[in-house]
Amino acid sequence: MDKNDIEKELDKLMKIRTDFYNYLDTNIPKNEEQFDFSNEPKLLAKDVYAHFYKLDYQARKLRGFLVKAYNLKAE
């Protein structure tokens, strides 16, 4: 895997992260710049999990590429 491939995977990670935060922004009101949980907004656990799973999967995938490309120790 070369630098361009890693950059593409990083771009995917950042898009998934943005999608996750957009979901939160849409479903949780904000108080200034922070999420406002005072009214206990209802989120669908299935939707939250779907966003988190994509983010986690991409991060683990990228980690594997970086460990291999840079001969890092993985724990």
Secondary structure, DSSP 8 states (H G I E B T S, - for coil): --HHHHHHHHHHHHHHHHHHHHHHHHHS-EETTEE--TT-----HHHHHHHHHHHHHHHHHHHHHHHHHTT----
